[in-house]
Amino acid sequence: MVVMTMPETRTVGRPNTDAETAFDTPWNVMVYNDPINLMSYVTMVFQRVFGYPRPLAEKLMLEVHHRGRALVWTGSRERAEWYVRQLQGYQLLARMERSAL
């Protein structure tokens, strides 16, 4: 009598690479103060781009005005890139940076 056994299978996980970690890390969208745009205009842009209610958009605009910059959004890298391009299209000084989680 011959007994057949199933070969042992192993699940091998992929090692985490720097590129994968970079995509998993949240990204911040920062807006910087500039001497050109009116405060009402910056408020309107935040409402249009992010869909923020007026009180939140005004709060963020005042933070930009008084502190020189404000964190306006945090999330995936791809979406952060999209938001930065939108803000720059409205002539705001915007950049993205890795979140320091």
A tleap script that builds the chain and sets N, CA, C and O, in Angstrom:
source leaprc.protein.ff14SB
mol = sequence {
  NMET VAL VAL MET THR MET PRO GLU THR ARG
  THR VAL GLY ARG PRO ASN THR ASP ALA GLU
  THR ALA PHE ASP THR PRO TRP ASN VAL MET
  VAL TYR ASN ASP PRO ILE ASN LEU MET SER
  TYR VAL THR MET VAL PHE GLN ARG VAL PHE
  GLY TYR PRO ARG PRO LEU ALA GLU LYS LEU
  MET LEU GLU VAL HIE HIE ARG GLY ARG ALA
  LEU VAL TRP THR GLY SER ARG GLU ARG ALA
  GLU TRP TYR VAL ARG GLN LEU GLN GLY TYR
  GLN LEU LEU ALA ARG MET GLU ARG SER ALA
  CLEU
}
set mol.1.N position { 0.819 -1.163 0.000 }
set mol.1.CA position { 0.000 0.000 0.000 }
set mol.1.C position { 0.878 1.245 0.000 }
set mol.1.O position { 1.832 1.352 0.770 }
set mol.2.N position { 0.529 2.203 -0.897 }
set mol.2.CA position { 1.291 3.437 -1.031 }
set mol.2.C position { 0.480 4.569 -0.414 }
set mol.2.O position { -0.692 4.760 -0.738 }
set mol.3.N position { 1.123 5.313 0.477 }
set mol.3.CA position { 0.457 6.451 1.117 }
set mol.3.C position { 0.987 7.725 0.467 }
set mol.3.O position { 2.192 7.976 0.442 }
set mol.4.N position { 0.061 8.518 -0.056 }
set mol.4.CA position { 0.450 9.784 -0.705 }
set mol.4.C position { 0.285 10.912 0.316 }
set mol.4.O position { -0.746 11.023 0.979 }
set mol.5.N position { 1.289 11.716 0.422 }
set mol.5.CA position { 1.196 12.870 1.318 }
set mol.5.C position { 1.266 14.142 0.478 }
set mol.5.O position { 1.926 14.185 -0.560 }
set mol.6.N position { 0.584 15.155 0.943 }
set mol.6.CA position { 0.591 16.444 0.256 }
set mol.6.C position { 1.874 17.177 0.609 }
set mol.6.O position { 2.311 17.162 1.759 }
set mol.7.N position { 2.465 17.810 -0.369 }
set mol.7.CA position { 3.678 18.565 -0.054 }
set mol.7.C position { 3.340 19.736 0.868 }
set mol.7.O position { 2.256 20.316 0.797 }
set mol.8.N position { 4.270 20.056 1.708 }
set mol.8.CA position { 4.069 21.145 2.665 }
set mol.8.C position { 4.122 22.487 1.923 }
set mol.8.O position { 5.026 22.741 1.127 }
set mol.9.N position { 3.153 23.315 2.198 }
set mol.9.CA position { 3.151 24.646 1.574 }
set mol.9.C position { 3.409 25.690 2.645 }
set mol.9.O position { 2.938 25.579 3.777 }
set mol.10.N position { 4.152 26.686 2.267 }
set mol.10.CA position { 4.459 27.777 3.186 }
set mol.10.C position { 4.050 29.088 2.546 }
set mol.10.O position { 4.178 29.280 1.337 }
set mol.11.N position { 3.569 29.960 3.364 }
set mol.11.CA position { 3.264 31.301 2.893 }
set mol.11.C position { 4.420 32.192 3.301 }
set mol.11.O position { 4.740 32.336 4.481 }
set mol.12.N position { 5.026 32.775 2.308 }
set mol.12.CA position { 6.166 33.640 2.570 }
set mol.12.C position { 5.722 35.070 2.310 }
set mol.12.O position { 5.299 35.405 1.204 }
set mol.13.N position { 5.817 35.901 3.319 }
set mol.13.CA position { 5.438 37.303 3.157 }
set mol.13.C position { 6.536 38.088 2.471 }
set mol.13.O position { 7.719 37.764 2.571 }
set mol.14.N position { 6.111 39.132 1.768 }
set mol.14.CA position { 7.084 40.004 1.110 }
set mol.14.C position { 7.689 40.935 2.147 }
set mol.14.O position { 6.988 41.402 3.045 }
set mol.15.N position { 8.956 41.203 2.037 }
set mol.15.CA position { 9.561 42.158 2.961 }
set mol.15.C position { 9.058 43.568 2.654 }
set mol.15.O position { 8.781 43.906 1.503 }
set mol.16.N position { 8.947 44.369 3.689 }
set mol.16.CA position { 8.537 45.759 3.518 }
set mol.16.C position { 9.675 46.536 2.882 }
set mol.16.O position { 10.805 46.491 3.368 }
set mol.17.N position { 9.395 47.236 1.820 }
set mol.17.CA position { 10.423 48.060 1.182 }
set mol.17.C position { 10.192 49.513 1.535 }
set mol.17.O position { 9.115 49.878 2.006 }
set mol.18.N position { 11.192 50.340 1.311 }
set mol.18.CA position { 11.050 51.767 1.582 }
set mol.18.C position { 9.943 52.380 0.741 }
set mol.18.O position { 9.222 53.261 1.209 }
set mol.19.N position { 9.805 51.923 -0.492 }
set mol.19.CA position { 8.775 52.475 -1.373 }
set mol.19.C position { 7.390 52.163 -0.829 }
set mol.19.O position { 6.510 53.024 -0.845 }
set mol.20.N position { 7.187 50.931 -0.344 }
set mol.20.CA position { 5.880 50.582 0.208 }
set mol.20.C position { 5.601 51.383 1.465 }
set mol.20.O position { 4.479 51.843 1.676 }
set mol.21.N position { 6.599 51.550 2.289 }
set mol.21.CA position { 6.430 52.324 3.514 }
set mol.21.C position { 6.089 53.770 3.179 }
set mol.21.O position { 5.267 54.386 3.857 }
set mol.22.N position { 6.712 54.313 2.145 }
set mol.22.CA position { 6.448 55.698 1.753 }
set mol.22.C position { 4.999 55.869 1.318 }
set mol.22.O position { 4.391 56.909 1.572 }
set mol.23.N position { 4.444 54.854 0.663 }
set mol.23.CA position { 3.062 54.964 0.239 }
set mol.23.C position { 2.099 54.775 1.394 }
set mol.23.O position { 0.991 55.310 1.369 }
set mol.24.N position { 2.501 54.025 2.399 }
set mol.24.CA position { 1.647 53.811 3.561 }
set mol.24.C position { 1.663 54.993 4.508 }
set mol.24.O position { 0.698 55.211 5.240 }
set mol.25.N position { 2.744 55.758 4.506 }
set mol.25.CA position { 2.875 56.896 5.396 }
set mol.25.C position { 1.920 57.996 4.967 }
set mol.25.O position { 1.862 58.327 3.783 }
set mol.26.N position { 1.169 58.573 5.902 }
set mol.26.CA position { 0.306 59.700 5.525 }
set mol.26.C position { 1.134 60.906 5.085 }
set mol.26.O position { 2.255 61.112 5.551 }
set mol.27.N position { 0.570 61.682 4.196 }
set mol.27.CA position { 1.208 62.892 3.687 }
set mol.27.C position { 0.381 64.107 4.078 }
set mol.27.O position { -0.849 64.064 4.070 }
set mol.28.N position { 1.066 65.182 4.418 }
set mol.28.CA position { 0.415 66.431 4.794 }
set mol.28.C position { 0.435 67.401 3.626 }
set mol.28.O position { 1.425 67.495 2.902 }
set mol.29.N position { -0.652 68.113 3.450 }
set mol.29.CA position { -0.709 69.212 2.491 }
set mol.29.C position { -0.607 70.493 3.305 }
set mol.29.O position { -1.445 70.776 4.161 }
set mol.30.N position { 0.447 71.264 3.016 }
set mol.30.CA position { 0.714 72.508 3.730 }
set mol.30.C position { 0.469 73.692 2.797 }
set mol.30.O position { 0.812 73.647 1.616 }
set mol.31.N position { -0.126 74.747 3.341 }
set mol.31.CA position { -0.308 75.992 2.597 }
set mol.31.C position { 0.472 77.069 3.339 }
set mol.31.O position { 0.401 77.177 4.563 }
set mol.32.N position { 1.222 77.867 2.572 }
set mol.32.CA position { 2.089 78.897 3.136 }
set mol.32.C position { 1.540 80.290 2.828 }
set mol.32.O position { 0.872 80.504 1.816 }
set mol.33.N position { 1.837 81.215 3.713 }
set mol.33.CA position { 1.399 82.594 3.549 }
set mol.33.C position { 2.100 83.239 2.358 }
set mol.33.O position { 3.258 82.940 2.064 }
set mol.34.N position { 1.392 84.112 1.691 }
set mol.34.CA position { 1.988 84.892 0.613 }
set mol.34.C position { 1.417 86.311 0.671 }
set mol.34.O position { 0.333 86.517 1.217 }
set mol.35.N position { 2.126 87.280 0.121 }
set mol.35.CA position { 1.674 88.666 0.207 }
set mol.35.C position { 0.667 89.047 -0.883 }
set mol.35.O position { 0.276 90.211 -0.972 }
set mol.36.N position { 0.247 88.105 -1.699 }
set mol.36.CA position { -0.574 88.433 -2.862 }
set mol.36.C position { -2.056 88.144 -2.656 }
set mol.36.O position { -2.893 89.010 -2.911 }
set mol.37.N position { -2.390 86.946 -2.199 }
set mol.37.CA position { -3.790 86.523 -2.132 }
set mol.37.C position { -4.517 87.112 -0.928 }
set mol.37.O position { -3.980 87.163 0.179 }
set mol.38.N position { -5.738 87.550 -1.166 }
set mol.38.CA position { -6.578 88.077 -0.095 }
set mol.38.C position { -7.050 86.940 0.803 }
set mol.38.O position { -7.179 85.798 0.360 }
set mol.39.N position { -7.303 87.261 2.061 }
set mol.39.CA position { -7.761 86.245 3.007 }
set mol.39.C position { -9.097 85.651 2.563 }
set mol.39.O position { -9.312 84.448 2.708 }
set mol.40.N position { -9.982 86.465 2.032 }
set mol.40.CA position { -11.279 85.961 1.565 }
set mol.40.C position { -11.097 84.990 0.396 }
set mol.40.O position { -11.842 84.019 0.265 }
set mol.41.N position { -10.106 85.259 -0.443 }
set mol.41.CA position { -9.827 84.378 -1.573 }
set mol.41.C position { -9.308 83.027 -1.085 }
set mol.41.O position { -9.735 81.985 -1.583 }
set mol.42.N position { -8.395 83.034 -0.120 }
set mol.42.CA position { -7.847 81.776 0.420 }
set mol.42.C position { -8.968 80.962 1.068 }
set mol.42.O position { -9.023 79.743 0.908 }
set mol.43.N position { -9.852 81.628 1.792 }
set mol.43.CA position { -11.000 80.947 2.404 }
set mol.43.C position { -11.854 80.279 1.334 }
set mol.43.O position { -12.258 79.125 1.482 }
set mol.44.N position { -12.125 81.003 0.266 }
set mol.44.CA position { -12.941 80.472 -0.825 }
set mol.44.C position { -12.267 79.262 -1.474 }
set mol.44.O position { -12.936 78.283 -1.807 }
set mol.45.N position { -10.953 79.326 -1.653 }
set mol.45.CA position { -10.224 78.200 -2.261 }
set mol.45.C position { -10.328 76.964 -1.377 }
set mol.45.O position { -10.558 75.866 -1.884 }
set mol.46.N position { -10.163 77.117 -0.072 }
set mol.46.CA position { -10.274 75.970 0.834 }
set mol.46.C position { -11.672 75.358 0.760 }
set mol.46.O position { -11.821 74.137 0.800 }
set mol.47.N position { -12.678 76.193 0.654 }
set mol.47.CA position { -14.046 75.680 0.543 }
set mol.47.C position { -14.241 74.935 -0.770 }
set mol.47.O position { -14.873 73.879 -0.799 }
set mol.48.N position { -13.711 75.471 -1.835 }
set mol.48.CA position { -13.890 74.873 -3.153 }
set mol.48.C position { -13.094 73.576 -3.317 }
set mol.48.O position { -13.627 72.569 -3.783 }
set mol.49.N position { -11.830 73.608 -2.935 }
set mol.49.CA position { -10.958 72.450 -3.159 }
set mol.49.C position { -11.285 71.305 -2.204 }
set mol.49.O position { -11.387 70.155 -2.630 }
set mol.50.N position { -11.451 71.610 -0.917 }
set mol.50.CA position { -11.653 70.556 0.082 }
set mol.50.C position { -13.111 70.352 0.466 }
set mol.50.O position { -13.454 69.347 1.089 }
set mol.51.N position { -13.965 71.292 0.102 }
set mol.51.CA position { -15.364 71.205 0.515 }
set mol.51.C position { -15.557 71.540 1.981 }
set mol.51.O position { -16.545 71.134 2.592 }
set mol.52.N position { -14.605 72.288 2.550 }
set mol.52.CA position { -14.692 72.637 3.966 }
set mol.52.C position { -15.801 73.658 4.199 }
set mol.52.O position { -16.039 74.523 3.357 }
set mol.53.N position { -16.480 73.557 5.347 }
set mol.53.CA position { -17.449 74.601 5.692 }
set mol.53.C position { -16.709 75.918 5.963 }
set mol.53.O position { -15.530 75.915 6.316 }
set mol.54.N position { -17.403 77.022 5.796 }
set mol.54.CA position { -16.781 78.336 5.924 }
set mol.54.C position { -16.014 78.528 7.244 }
set mol.54.O position { -14.888 79.025 7.211 }
set mol.55.N position { -16.582 78.152 8.407 }
set mol.55.CA position { -15.830 78.364 9.669 }
set mol.55.C position { -14.470 77.649 9.681 }
set mol.55.O position { -13.482 78.218 10.145 }
set mol.56.N position { -14.412 76.415 9.180 }
set mol.56.CA position { -13.150 75.684 9.146 }
set mol.56.C position { -12.193 76.316 8.142 }
set mol.56.O position { -11.002 76.456 8.420 }
set mol.57.N position { -12.708 76.695 6.982 }
set mol.57.CA position { -11.865 77.336 5.963 }
set mol.57.C position { -11.284 78.647 6.502 }
set mol.57.O position { -10.117 78.952 6.257 }
set mol.58.N position { -12.081 79.413 7.224 }
set mol.58.CA position { -11.593 80.675 7.809 }
set mol.58.C position { -10.548 80.415 8.883 }
set mol.58.O position { -9.553 81.134 8.968 }
set mol.59.N position { -10.768 79.388 9.704 }
set mol.59.CA position { -9.808 79.041 10.757 }
set mol.59.C position { -8.455 78.683 10.142 }
set mol.59.O position { -7.416 79.147 10.612 }
set mol.60.N position { -8.467 77.860 9.093 }
set mol.60.CA position { -7.226 77.473 8.429 }
set mol.60.C position { -6.558 78.671 7.755 }
set mol.60.O position { -5.336 78.811 7.799 }
set mol.61.N position { -7.359 79.528 7.135 }
set mol.61.CA position { -6.815 80.729 6.498 }
set mol.61.C position { -6.131 81.616 7.528 }
set mol.61.O position { -5.050 82.144 7.267 }
set mol.62.N position { -6.750 81.788 8.699 }
set mol.62.CA position { -6.144 82.615 9.750 }
set mol.62.C position { -4.856 81.989 10.280 }
set mol.62.O position { -3.917 82.701 10.636 }
set mol.63.N position { -4.813 80.679 10.330 }
set mol.63.CA position { -3.577 80.011 10.746 }
set mol.63.C position { -2.462 80.277 9.732 }
set mol.63.O position { -1.319 80.531 10.112 }
set mol.64.N position { -2.796 80.217 8.455 }
set mol.64.CA position { -1.822 80.550 7.407 }
set mol.64.C position { -1.355 81.996 7.586 }
set mol.64.O position { -0.160 82.283 7.515 }
set mol.65.N position { -2.299 82.894 7.817 }
set mol.65.CA position { -1.994 84.321 7.931 }
set mol.65.C position { -1.123 84.630 9.152 }
set mol.65.O position { -0.147 85.374 9.044 }
set mol.66.N position { -1.468 84.068 10.303 }
set mol.66.CA position { -0.767 84.404 11.545 }
set mol.66.C position { 0.506 83.583 11.779 }
set mol.66.O position { 1.496 84.108 12.290 }
set mol.67.N position { 0.483 82.320 11.413 }
set mol.67.CA position { 1.643 81.452 11.674 }
set mol.67.C position { 2.540 81.252 10.464 }
set mol.67.O position { 3.636 80.705 10.584 }
set mol.68.N position { 2.083 81.688 9.308 }
set mol.68.CA position { 2.898 81.552 8.112 }
set mol.68.C position { 2.646 80.282 7.324 }
set mol.68.O position { 3.085 80.165 6.179 }
set mol.69.N position { 1.952 79.338 7.917 }
set mol.69.CA position { 1.609 78.099 7.225 }
set mol.69.C position { 0.541 77.358 8.019 }
set mol.69.O position { 0.336 77.613 9.205 }
set mol.70.N position { -0.136 76.432 7.334 }
set mol.70.CA position { -1.151 75.617 8.001 }
set mol.70.C position { -1.218 74.248 7.337 }
set mol.70.O position { -1.061 74.115 6.123 }
set mol.71.N position { -1.453 73.243 8.159 }
set mol.71.CA position { -1.720 71.892 7.676 }
set mol.71.C position { -3.202 71.859 7.307 }
set mol.71.O position { -4.065 71.995 8.174 }
set mol.72.N position { -3.493 71.678 6.022 }
set mol.72.CA position { -4.881 71.739 5.575 }
set mol.72.C position { -5.492 70.380 5.254 }
set mol.72.O position { -6.713 70.264 5.142 }
set mol.73.N position { -4.651 69.339 5.104 }
set mol.73.CA position { -5.186 68.011 4.790 }
set mol.73.C position { -4.099 66.971 5.025 }
set mol.73.O position { -2.917 67.259 4.841 }
set mol.74.N position { -4.491 65.755 5.433 }
set mol.74.CA position { -3.572 64.631 5.601 }
set mol.74.C position { -4.208 63.381 5.014 }
set mol.74.O position { -5.394 63.121 5.213 }
set mol.75.N position { -3.400 62.606 4.283 }
set mol.75.CA position { -3.909 61.360 3.710 }
set mol.75.C position { -2.902 60.721 2.781 }
set mol.75.O position { -1.692 60.864 2.956 }
set mol.76.N position { -3.420 60.010 1.784 }
set mol.76.CA position { -2.561 59.253 0.868 }
set mol.76.C position { -1.707 60.184 0.012 }
set mol.76.O position { -2.057 61.339 -0.230 }
set mol.77.N position { -0.587 59.647 -0.433 }
set mol.77.CA position { 0.349 60.443 -1.235 }
set mol.77.C position { -0.292 60.916 -2.546 }
set mol.77.O position { -0.169 62.080 -2.926 }
set mol.78.N position { -0.967 60.006 -3.216 }
set mol.78.CA position { -1.575 60.349 -4.504 }
set mol.78.C position { -2.599 61.474 -4.355 }
set mol.78.O position { -2.620 62.412 -5.152 }
set mol.79.N position { -3.436 61.376 -3.344 }
set mol.79.CA position { -4.457 62.406 -3.115 }
set mol.79.C position { -3.807 63.718 -2.687 }
set mol.79.O position { -4.265 64.790 -3.084 }
set mol.80.N position { -2.750 63.649 -1.885 }
set mol.80.CA position { -2.031 64.861 -1.470 }
set mol.80.C position { -1.442 65.569 -2.688 }
set mol.80.O position { -1.506 66.795 -2.784 }
set mol.81.N position { -0.870 64.807 -3.614 }
set mol.81.CA position { -0.332 65.398 -4.842 }
set mol.81.C position { -1.432 66.109 -5.622 }
set mol.81.O position { -1.227 67.200 -6.153 }
set mol.82.N position { -2.599 65.479 -5.683 }
set mol.82.CA position { -3.725 66.065 -6.404 }
set mol.82.C position { -4.157 67.384 -5.756 }
set mol.82.O position { -4.385 68.375 -6.450 }
set mol.83.N position { -4.268 67.392 -4.417 }
set mol.83.CA position { -4.658 68.617 -3.713 }
set mol.83.C position { -3.625 69.729 -3.901 }
set mol.83.O position { -3.995 70.886 -4.097 }
set mol.84.N position { -2.356 69.394 -3.844 }
set mol.84.CA position { -1.312 70.414 -4.031 }
set mol.84.C position { -1.443 71.036 -5.420 }
set mol.84.O position { -1.340 72.254 -5.567 }
set mol.85.N position { -1.667 70.217 -6.427 }
set mol.85.CA position { -1.834 70.755 -7.784 }
set mol.85.C position { -3.069 71.645 -7.885 }
set mol.85.O position { -3.045 72.674 -8.560 }
set mol.86.N position { -4.138 71.250 -7.220 }
set mol.86.CA position { -5.352 72.073 -7.218 }
set mol.86.C position { -5.084 73.437 -6.573 }
set mol.86.O position { -5.453 74.478 -7.116 }
set mol.87.N position { -4.442 73.410 -5.417 }
set mol.87.CA position { -4.141 74.660 -4.706 }
set mol.87.C position { -3.197 75.544 -5.511 }
set mol.87.O position { -3.383 76.759 -5.570 }
set mol.88.N position { -2.200 74.948 -6.123 }
set mol.88.CA position { -1.266 75.718 -6.942 }
set mol.88.C position { -1.970 76.296 -8.169 }
set mol.88.O position { -1.594 77.364 -8.652 }
set mol.89.N position { -2.970 75.610 -8.665 }
set mol.89.CA position { -3.770 76.123 -9.774 }
set mol.89.C position { -4.514 77.391 -9.400 }
set mol.89.O position { -4.822 78.215 -10.261 }
set mol.90.N position { -4.804 77.550 -8.109 }
set mol.90.CA position { -5.425 78.768 -7.589 }
set mol.90.C position { -4.371 79.782 -7.135 }
set mol.90.O position { -4.698 80.778 -6.490 }
set mol.91.N position { -3.123 79.525 -7.469 }
set mol.91.CA position { -1.994 80.412 -7.160 }
set mol.91.C position { -1.662 80.493 -5.664 }
set mol.91.O position { -1.116 81.497 -5.207 }
set mol.92.N position { -1.986 79.447 -4.903 }
set mol.92.CA position { -1.583 79.399 -3.495 }
set mol.92.C position { -0.242 78.679 -3.398 }
set mol.92.O position { 0.072 77.814 -4.216 }
set mol.93.N position { 0.543 79.047 -2.389 }
set mol.93.CA position { 1.810 78.362 -2.128 }
set mol.93.C position { 1.503 77.111 -1.326 }
set mol.93.O position { 1.208 77.192 -0.134 }
set mol.94.N position { 1.570 75.965 -1.965 }
set mol.94.CA position { 1.237 74.705 -1.312 }
set mol.94.C position { 2.293 73.669 -1.613 }
set mol.94.O position { 2.842 73.609 -2.713 }
set mol.95.N position { 2.565 72.858 -0.616 }
set mol.95.CA position { 3.509 71.735 -0.741 }
set mol.95.C position { 2.989 70.570 0.053 }
set mol.95.O position { 2.107 70.707 0.901 }
set mol.96.N position { 3.559 69.414 -0.242 }
set mol.96.CA position { 3.227 68.229 0.561 }
set mol.96.C position { 4.490 67.752 1.258 }
set mol.96.O position { 5.600 67.918 0.753 }
set mol.97.N position { 4.299 67.159 2.418 }
set mol.97.CA position { 5.425 66.600 3.160 }
set mol.97.C position { 4.940 65.375 3.901 }
set mol.97.O position { 3.753 65.239 4.199 }
set mol.98.N position { 5.876 64.481 4.197 }
set mol.98.CA position { 5.545 63.275 4.944 }
set mol.98.C position { 5.092 63.619 6.341 }
set mol.98.O position { 5.658 64.491 7.000 }
set mol.99.N position { 4.078 62.932 6.778 }
set mol.99.CA position { 3.604 63.110 8.148 }
set mol.99.C position { 4.600 62.481 9.096 }
set mol.99.O position { 5.195 61.449 8.785 }
set mol.100.N position { 4.782 63.090 10.240 }
set mol.100.CA position { 5.750 62.600 11.218 }
set mol.100.C position { 5.092 61.682 12.228 }
set mol.100.O position { 5.231 61.876 13.436 }
set mol.101.N position { 4.368 60.673 11.733 }
set mol.101.CA position { 3.735 59.714 12.650 }
set mol.101.C position { 4.805 58.922 13.246 }
set mol.101.O position { 4.539 58.037 14.060 }
savepdb mol mol.pdb
quit
